[in-house]
Amino acid sequence: MLLNIEDFRRQARKNLPRFVFDYVEGAAEDERCRDRNGANLQALQLVPTCLRDTSTIDTSLTVFGQRWNAPLGVAPVGFCGLVHPQGDKFLARAAASRGLPFVLSTASNTRLEAVREAAPKGLQWMQLYVMSDRAIAEQLIRRAREANYGALVLTVDVPVSGYRERDVRNGFKLPFRPTLRTLANLACHPAWLLRVARYGMPSFVNLAESQEAAASAQVQAALLARAMDRRLVWESLAWIRSLWDGPLLIKGLLHADDAARALNHGVDGLIVSNHGGRQLDAAVATIDALPAIADKVGARVPVFVDSGFRRGSDIAKALALGASAVFVGRPAVYGMACGGEAGARAVLQLLSDELERTMTLLGAATLSDIAPHHLFAGSTPSFAWSPT
Ligand SMILES: Cc1cc2nc3c(=O)[nH]c(=O)nc-3n(C[C@H](O)[C@H](O)[C@H](O)COP(=O)(O)O)c2cc1C
């Protein structure tokens, strides 16, 4: 029975080839940041208020003029075609069917136009990586504008990829050179192999200007060799602004001073994130970085947060600390690994249901009723790591 995100995680582990599960689950170096995200959320305790009218619970909110059914969205997940060749479309449709936003990764395995068509009424945002060849970003922004994406999310925490040791051990790099152990494990996953035989290995089709260009081996090789633009600085936002006049968000910010800087550069929203622990292993847990950022800019722009959220009560904790909403990455992918689009939908429903129940138990009928006084002041969000 899949009753919670942890159940979905365990089932996903069974369903997926080991190297695919490790790609999704893995984080940088010792994976302490990923664990800290979850542990520090768990360490926070809520203090319910009682005898409030909770006969109707309203979890909806409005962001950039659009209604969301709950303060929950699907974070960008690159290369999710490894989990299922239709992965990008599944996640987009699952979110749309629940009235929740979905952020498409630059590193998606389906072209952004096709993902938009798969869920034309959904709330879809486009995530942007800026590579040293800035022409790639320019054409992505133009295409996202033409395809009617509702916001642009610039990810800023990947000047270089975090060192993900699971991937190194599995020989998972591009081009793919699986180790013998990885090959042996693949033999235990015939359904996955059949899908690859049918659709081919996923590739970065989104990065090239046209479907035809994306298909050429030469272009793929050039794209795979891409490097992030380490000259991207605050002043570069003017260049992005000149290409995109819709809502612009920055994802991957953890420092309150940077939050203030972002607003000075005309950013419309922030996603406090440490990339699910996949980048700097020593990075602060997002739930600990959130309060200072929300304090500084939360009254002026929406402040979202991701990394480690696994329960509806985790969402309530973030809201109590000033977040407007929470995004999830891995949980949606676990859902997809268990049941495709329906699985991802089930995960989003589960988290929404848990949030609604948490609000009822807290005595909070609307999102704005969730407040700092619902957090136990003695909560100590410190994480004790013990080697296993
Ligand atoms: C497999 C995987 C791929 C990811 N790819 C991207 C990406 O392409 N762009 C991006 O901005 N973030 C990417 N992220 C980070 C997520 O958007 C999000 O910040 C993170 O997953 C949140 O943590 P959670 O998985 O604990 O919910 C990826 C995360 C995972 C797990």
The ligand as a Gaussian input file, in Angstrom:
#p B3LYP/6-31G(d) Opt

LIG

0 1
 C       16.906000      14.040000     -10.649000
 C       16.874000      15.524000     -10.417000
 C       17.104000      16.380000     -11.481000
 C       17.050000      17.767000     -11.271000
 N       17.204000      18.605000     -12.338000
 C       17.084000      19.943000     -12.153000
 C       17.156000      20.824000     -13.269000
 O       17.309000      20.400000     -14.406000
 N       17.040000      22.147000     -13.011000
 C       16.866000      22.651000     -11.745000
 O       16.771000      23.858000     -11.564000
 N       16.762000      21.820000     -10.692000
 C       16.870000      20.491000     -10.866000
 N       16.743000      19.656000      -9.801000
 C       16.473000      20.213000      -8.452000
 C       14.966000      20.298000      -8.231000
 O       14.395000      21.258000      -9.066000
 C       14.633000      20.660000      -6.778000
 O       15.354000      21.800000      -6.402000
 C       14.943000      19.526000      -5.805000
 O       14.646000      18.273000      -6.369000
 C       14.108000      19.710000      -4.549000
 O       14.405000      18.734000      -3.616000
 P       13.511000      17.414000      -3.403000
 O       13.880000      16.489000      -4.511000
 O       13.966000      16.930000      -2.060000
 O       12.062000      17.812000      -3.438000
 C       16.792000      18.265000      -9.987000
 C       16.549000      17.390000      -8.931000
 C       16.588000      16.032000      -9.124000
 C       16.300000      15.112000      -7.976000

